Amino acid sequence: MALLTSDDIKKLDIACTALSAENMVRHVGVINTLGRLVAGGFKKGIAPLLGNEKMAMTYMQMQLDYKMRQELDDILGPIDYIASRRTKQLIISVPIGENLVLISAEPHADDKQIIKKAEELFDDITISTV
């Protein structure tokens, strides 16, 4: 597991803030391999639908889901993103190195547009290996 430097976290926070500015995006965060939020968070003025304990569990669940899906990478190729649309929100996870960018948005948001913007913002970020 590569540790993130403070410079890495600053770059990730900047990208999270930029993506949060998109219409209908509620939350943008980077989750490490242990399922811990290391950068980003909720857009200012947005109340989470889940409490802190449920959010922490969701972060771990998303990372576990991603790791399990990677079992098929040799056969199907690597994951570009995972998206699920629920009644109350759209949830998207985009891999960045070993970490995941977790995005939640309003349920009727344009997932393709959000994913495209996320890739533009996060693809150029190089994470140091410590």
C-alpha positions in Angstrom: 0.0 0.0 0.0 1.5 3.3 -1.1 1.1 6.1 1.5 -0.1 9.5 0.2 2.1 12.5 0.9 0.7 15.8 2.0 1.3 17.1 -1.6 -0.7 14.2 -3.0 -3.5 15.0 -0.6 -3.5 18.7 -1.6 -3.7 17.8 -5.3 -6.5 15.3 -4.7 -8.4 17.9 -2.5 -8.1 20.5 -5.3 -9.5 18.0 -7.9 -12.3 17.0 -5.5 -13.3 20.6 -5.0 -13.3 21.2 -8.7 -15.5 18.2 -9.4 -17.8 19.2 -6.5 -18.5 22.4 -8.4 -20.3 20.4 -11.1 -24.1 20.7 -11.1 -25.9 18.0 -9.1 -22.7 16.6 -7.5 -23.1 16.2 -3.7 -19.9 14.5 -2.6 -16.4 13.8 -4.0 -13.9 12.0 -1.9 -10.8 9.9 -2.4 -10.8 6.6 -0.5 -7.6 4.8 0.2 -7.1 1.0 0.0 -8.3 0.6 3.6 -11.6 2.3 2.8 -10.7 5.6 4.6 -11.5 9.0 3.2 -8.2 10.8 2.6 -9.3 13.8 0.6 -12.5 15.7 -0.4 -15.9 15.3 1.2 -19.3 16.9 0.8 -20.1 20.0 -1.1 -20.6 23.0 1.2 -24.2 23.3 2.3 -25.0 19.6 1.4 -26.2 17.4 4.3 -25.2 13.7 4.0 -28.0 11.2 3.6 -26.0 8.8 5.9 -24.6 9.3 9.4 -20.8 9.1 10.0 -20.8 5.4 10.9 -22.7 4.5 7.8 -20.5 6.7 5.6 -17.4 5.0 6.9 -19.0 1.6 6.2 -19.9 2.7 2.7 -16.3 3.8 2.0 -15.0 0.4 3.0 -17.8 -1.4 1.1 -16.9 0.5 -2.1 -13.2 -0.3 -1.8 -14.0 -4.0 -1.1 -16.4 -4.1 -4.1 -13.7 -2.6 -6.3 -11.1 -5.1 -5.1 -13.4 -8.0 -5.8 -14.2 -6.8 -9.3 -10.5 -6.6 -10.0 -10.4 -10.4 -9.9 -11.7 -10.3 -13.5 -9.2 -7.7 -14.8 -7.0 -10.4 -16.5 -10.0 -11.6 -18.5 -12.2 -8.4 -19.0 -9.6 -5.6 -18.7 -9.2 -3.1 -15.9 -12.1 -1.1 -14.5 -12.7 2.4 -15.8 -15.5 3.2 -13.4 -18.4 1.6 -11.4 -21.7 3.4 -11.3 -25.0 2.6 -9.6 -28.1 4.7 -9.8 -30.4 4.5 -6.8 -33.7 6.2 -6.1 -32.1 8.9 -4.0 -28.6 9.2 -5.5 -26.2 8.3 -8.2 -22.9 6.7 -6.9 -19.8 6.5 -9.0 -16.4 5.2 -8.2 -13.4 5.8 -10.4 -10.0 4.2 -9.7 -6.9 6.4 -9.3 -3.9 4.2 -8.6 -4.8 2.0 -5.6 -7.3 4.6 -4.4 -10.9 5.3 -5.5 -12.6 8.6 -6.3 -16.1 8.2 -4.8 -18.7 10.6 -6.2 -22.3 10.9 -5.2 -24.8 13.0 -7.2 -28.5 13.7 -7.5 -30.2 10.6 -9.0 -31.1 12.3 -12.3 -27.5 13.6 -12.9 -25.7 12.8 -16.1 -23.3 10.0 -15.1 -21.3 10.1 -18.3 -20.6 13.9 -18.0 -19.5 13.5 -14.3 -17.3 10.5 -15.2 -15.7 12.4 -18.0 -15.0 15.4 -15.8 -13.6 13.2 -13.1 -11.2 11.5 -15.5 -10.1 14.9 -16.8 -9.4 16.1 -13.2 -7.8 13.0 -11.7 -6.0 11.3 -14.6 -3.1 13.7 -14.6 -2.5 13.5 -10.9 0.6 11.5 -10.1 0.7 9.9 -6.7 4.1 9.6 -5.0 5.2 6.3 -3.6 6.5 6.6 -0.1 
